[in-house]
Amino acid sequence: MTASLQPARRLALALALIAGCAAQKRIPNISEVPAADRAVPAPSEFQLGPGDTISIRVWRHDDLDMDVTIAPDGSITYPLVGRIEVAGMTYPELVDVLTEAISDYYENPQVSVNVSDLQNQEVFVLGEVASPSVLQLNNQMSVLEALTRAGGINPSARTDNVLLIRGGLEQPELYTVDVRSIYTGGSTDQLVYLQRGDILFVPTRTITNMSRYFREVQGILSPFVAGSAVYRNAVSGGAQGTSSVLE
């Protein structure tokens, strides 16, 4: 799968998960997640991806120093080594790969990798916000900041059960976040920091028919997921019914 298809698959998956909420017995609240897992990952844990710019330095080997932007296919081309697929690596992992490769030519190379510019740390804010957005994580971003950067919450939104979809495409996890309690009571156990790939979905107060609701949001999501089989299923027969998404 190419990097350009990842946002489409991620948002299509979000639609499928939201459409299936009515069938789930219970969606856990984010407060049930350990506090350490609600925080933003350490910088060394960020996964590199297309568009990120990295600075590679090798001590006493200036000919191997380079600044490079990761290509759309997730790779870089490096002297002596050739093409390296770096998408999904953390920069400590890339240091290990480069050190091992360069060791074939130089004894005990001292390699460092710094991230100059992050362009692949995307989070998605969708649903009942003024401006559904794809945001870049350049540093810590709380759920409140993300909602603010998306223009704020619409009056028709239900804020006690904002959905957070977290995790990879293979094993996504779904949580609720009581944003209303943060505003009204300062509930710190609901103040989660977003991570790469997170999707915030602010539901409307009342959803009486899923099929109709997904047709309404089709205009918002179609630039990202047009043509997706999961999306087509969600907005047609696969999401039909009268159950509300959140009780």
N, C-alpha and C positions, 0 to 999 in steps of 0.2 A: 504494500500500500504506500502510495506516495504521500509526502508531507502535506500536499495541498488538499488531500481528501480528508485529513484528520478532523478539521473543524466540522465538515459536513456530517461525518459519521458521528461525531460527538453530539451534535445537536439533534440528529435523527434519533440517536439513542435516548437523549433527554425526552423527546416527545413520546417515545415508546414507554419509558419509565413513568412519566406523568400520566399517560393514558391508562397505565396499569395500576395506578395507586388505589383505585376503588377496590381492586381485588385483593389487596394486601390487608392482613389483619391489623397491622400496626406499623407505622413508620416511626423509628426512634427519634427522639429529640437530640439535638447536638450536645446538650448538657450531659448526655450519657457517654459521650466520648471523653477519654482522659484529657485533662487540660493540656498536656504536652502535645497531644495530637491536634488540638484546636489552634495551636500557634503556627506561625509561618515557619517553613523549614529553614534550617541553617543555610547560609550561602553555599556551603560545600555540597549541599544536597540538591541544589537546582540541577535539573537535567538540561543539557544543551540541546539546541534544535535549530532548524533552518532560520536564517536571519540573524542569529546571535553572532557577535564579533568577539573573537578571542585573540589574546596576545600570547605568543609562545616565545620563550626565551631559553637558550641553552648556554650555560656559563662557559665563557672562553671559546665559544663557537658562534661568532656573530653571523656567519653565513647561514646558520640555521634559525636565526631569529626572524619571526614574521608575525604580522597582524593579518588575520584572515577572517572573512565572513563565511559562515557555514552555508553551503549551497542549498537550493530548494530540495535536493534529494537527500539532505542530511549528511553530506560528506565534505571533507576538505582534501586538498592535495598538498603534501608536505615533502620537502627535499629529502632525497634518499629513500623515503618510505613509500611515496606514491599516494594513492587514494586511500583515505581512512573514513569509514562510516562512524561519525561521532554522535549523531542524533540519539538521544536517550542516555548518553553518558553524563556523569558528573565530571567536573573538571579534575578532581583527584584521580578518577578512573582514566581520563585522557592522559594525565601525567604518566601513569603506569604504562599505558600502551606505547606512548612515545619513547619513554625511557628504555623499554624492552627493545623496541625497533632500532633505536639509535645505537644501542649497545653492540649491535652487529658491526658497527663502524668505528665507534669510539669507546674507550674504556671508561666506565663509571660516569656517564654523562649526568649533569645536574640540570634537570628540566623543570621549568615552572610554567604554569598556564594561568593567566588572569582573564576574567571576563570583562571586556571593555564596554559592551553594549548588549543588553538583553532585548530581544524582539520576539521571543518564543514563549514567554511566560503569560499566556492568555487566560483570562477568565471571562465568562459570559454572564450578562445580566439581562434577563428576559421577562416577559409577562407584563404586569401592570406597573410599569415605570414610564416616565415621560419619554425617555430615549433609549430603547433597548440597544445594548452596546457590547462590543468586544473590547475589553480593557487589558492593558499591559501591566504586569506586576514588575515594577522597577524597585520596589521596596515593600515594606509591610502595608497591607491594605485590609482593613476590617470590612465586615459585611456592611456596616453603616457607610463607610467611605465609598464603597462600590455603588451602593444605592444612590448616594448623593451625586456621584460622577455620572450616573445614568439619568440624571435630571430629577431625581426624587420619585417618590411613590405616588401613583394616581389615587384620587379619592375613592375609586371603586375597588381598591386593593384590599385583600385580607392579609394583615400583617402579623397575626399570631401564628401562622403556619406557612411561612416562606420556605420553599423547598431548596435544599442544597444537594446537588448531585456531585459526588466526589469520587475520585478513583479513576483507574484506567478504563479503557473501552471494554475490556474483557470482564472485569469484576467491579462494576460501578456500585457505589453505596449511596443510599438515599436517606436524608435526614430532614427534620423540620427545624426551623429557627424561629423563635418567638421574638421578632423584631419589635413588636409593640411593647413588650416588657422592658426592652432596653431603653426605649424612649420614655416610658412612663415611670419605670422603677429602677432603672440603671442596673438591670440584671447582668452581671459580669459573666455568668455561666452561659449566656447566649451570645456573647461577643466573640465570634469566631473570626480568625484571620484566614483569608482566602489563599488557596494554593493553586499551582498551575493546573489548568484543565477544569477547575471548579465551574459549575453552572448554578447560578441563582435564578430561581423562577418564582416570581411574585404572583400568586393566584388572584383571581377576582373573588369578590365576597361570595358570590353565588354562582355555581355552575350546575345547571339542571340537565344539560345534555352535552356530553363530551364531544360528540361528532360535530355539533354546531359550534362549540367553543373552539375546537381546533381549526375549523374553517375560518373563524374570526382572526386567529393569530397566524394564519398561513401567510398573510402579507408580510408579517414581521420576520418570519423564519425562512421564507422561500429563497431569499438570496443565498442562504447558507446550505440548504438541504434540498433544493429543487432536484427532482429526479430520484431521490432516495426511495428505495422500496419500503423501508421502515416508515418513512414520512407519509408516503402514499397510503399505507395501511392505516396509519394513525388518523388521517383526516378523512378516511372513507369507512369501509365496513369494519375495519379492525378496531375502531374506537367508538363504535356506536353503543348507545345505551343511555340510561337516564340517571345513573348513579352519580352522585357528586364526587369530585376528586378528593376533597377533604371534609370529613364530618366534624 
